[in-house]
Amino acid sequence: MSLEDDLADLKAKRGYLLPHHGLLAMTAPNLLKGYDAAYTALALEDRVLSHHDREFVWLAILIATDEEIATHHIEKFHKAGGTADEVSAVLRVTATVCGFRAYRFTQTHWSDHLPEVDIPADWTRAVVMAGQGADPVLVHMAACAVQICRADWEGLRWQLRDAYAAGVDEMWLSEALSLTMFPASVPYFVTAAKIWREMIRSGELQAGERFRTWATFPGQGGHGGGPDD
């Protein structure tokens, strides 16, 4: 097949093309095939989230990463039944979570001076209030994803605690967090998985059996090992 045929097939599958598709098709076709397979499994194939719920989280991730080119996710959200109120909720939640540094600072440096303020509880209320108009489960998943995008690992710990306290399904949460792999980076997703695993191992999160098995399996410290290996 010609390069034009390859690009036409790719556009027909996705409904759009981006500049890197043609570049890879021309210079590294095997890499393009692997990339396309990974993207398909990540963003197109059904796992556990509905199309609506998946795209809700996608919108939060794209706002948090300043990813203006991926407007097809807006169309996909609308086609999946997403409402204007939910778009507003996504925007408010993302903006709120991007401001987590103020809570981290206050908890770290001023909590002893403010015994009358439960700072983590106040944070939880702020996120939930920002997400009014959307399902709270979606709000918690989106907030976790945004913390990954911002590489705020203390914030992710707070967010995971809140997600578990709210009863968010672990498989749903796993899919939501995995969506950060491309826009935020694979290394960020690796760090997020490490933190999630550590919190289960320490007993801070009361995980289900399968997730406990994952968390307690040894030898996951990467090259050279880690403290639990």
N, C-alpha and C positions, 0 to 999 in steps of 0.2 A: 504493500500500500504506500501511497505517496504521503508526504508530510501534510498536504492539504486534506487528504482522506482521514488521517489520524486526528487532526484538529477538528474536522467536521464531526467525527464520531464522539470525541470528547465533549464537544459543545452540545451535541444531541443528548448525551447522557446527563449533563449537569444543567443545561439550559443557558449557559454562559461560558465565557472564557476569560482568563486572566493572563497577563503577559508571561508569567513564568511557565504556563502550560506549553506554549509554543516553544519557548527556549529549551525546556526539558525534552519535548518531543523531537527537537532538532539535534540536540547535543547529547542527551542521556536518556534514550527511550526506555531502557530497563529501569532506571530510577523513576521515570514518570509512571511506569506501570506499578511499581511498588508504592509510590506516593498515592496514586489514584486508588489502589486497593485499600490503603490505610485510611484515606479520607472517606471512602465509601463506607467502610466499617464504622468509622467514627461518627459521621454526620448524616449519612443517608439511610443505612440499614436500621431496621427497627430492633431495639433491645427491650428495655422495660419502660422507658418513658413514652408517653404519648407524643405525637408530633407537636401539639400545642405546648406541652410542658418542656419539651426539649428546646423549642425555639424561644420560650421565655428565658431560659437560662442562657441561651446563645446571645440574646440581646444584651443581657447584663455583661457578659464577657466582652462583647464587641465594644460596648461603651467604655468599659474599664480599660481596654487596651487601645483606645483611640483608633479602632479599625473601621475607617469610614467606607472602605471599598466593598464590604460584604453586605450590601443592602438587600441581597436576595433573601437574607434571613428575616428581614422585615416583611417581605411579601409572603414568605412561608408561614410566619406567625399569623398574619391576617387570614391566610387561607385555612389555617388550622383552627380558626375561631377566636383568635386573640382580639381583645377589645381595646378601645382607646384608654379606658381606665387602667387596664393592665399595663399598657405601654407607659403610662404615667407612673405606675407603681414601680416598674423596672427602673425607670430613670431616677426616681426618688431613692430606691434602695441602693442603687449603684453609687449615687452621689453621697449617700450617708456612709456606706461602707468605705468609700475612698477617704472619708474623713476620720477613720478609726484612730489615726495617730493621736488625736486629742484625748481619746479615752485611754489609750495605751500610756500616754504621758502622765495623765492624771492618776491612773492606777499605780504606776511605777513610782512616782515622785511625791504625790500629794495624798495618797489614801490614808496615811497616818494622821494627816491634818484634817481630814474630812470624814470622821467616823460616822457622821449622820447620813452619808451618801453611800449607797451600795452601787458602786460604779459599774460592775458587770451587769447587775440587774437593770440599771438605767440604760446600758447599751442594748440589752435585749429588747427593752421597750421601744427604744429609738428605731431599731431595725423593723420591728413588727409594725409600728405606727407608720413608718415610711412605706411599708408594703400594703397599706390599706387599699382595698380594691382588687387584690390578688389573693390567691390561695396561700395561707401561711406556709404550707409545705414548700411551695415554689419559692417563696421569699427566703426561707432558710437555705435552700439549695443554691439559689442565685448568690446569696451573701457569702457562702463558702467559696464559690467559684471566684467571686470578685476578690476576696482576700488572697487567693492564689495568684490571680493576675497582678495584684499589687505587691506580691512577694512579702506580705505582712504575715509572718508565720505565727506570731503571738495572736494576731487577729484570727487566723485560721483556727487556732486552738479554741478561742472563745466561740467561734462560729460552729465548730464541730460539737462542742458541749451543748450549745443551744439546739442544734439540729437533732441530736439524740434526745434531749429533754422534750422536744416537740414530737418525738416519735416518727421522725422521717425514716422511711424504709432505706436500709443500707444499700440495697441494689440500686434504688433510684439515686441515692446520693453518689454512689460510685460512678454511674453514668454521667451525672451532672458535672462532677469534678473532672472526669476524663475529657470533657469538651474543651478544657483549657489547654490541652496538649499542643495544638497548632498555634492558636493566637497568642498564648502566653509563653509557651516553650515547653518542650519535654522535660528539661531539667527542673522547671518549677513543679511540674506534675510529679516528678520523682520525689522531690522534697515534700510535697503535700502527702504523698502516700507514706513516706517515712514518718511524718508527724502523726498521721492517722494511726499507723501501726503502733507507734510508741504509746499513744494514748490508750489504745486497747490493751497493750501488754501491761501497762501500769495499773490497769483497773479503773482509769479515769472515765472510760467509756464502756458501758455494758453492752458488748457486741453479741451478735448471734453466733451460733456454732461455727458456721463457715468462716466468718470473719475472724473469730478467735483462732481457728486453725491457721489461717493466713498469718495472723499477727505473731503467733508463737512458733511458727516453723523457723528453724535456725538457718544461718548462712545467707541472710539477705542484706549483708552489709556492703556488697559490691566488691570490687577488686581490692585485695588486701584485708578483707574482712571488716568487721565492725564490733562494737562492744558487746553485742548479743550473740556473736558467733562462737 
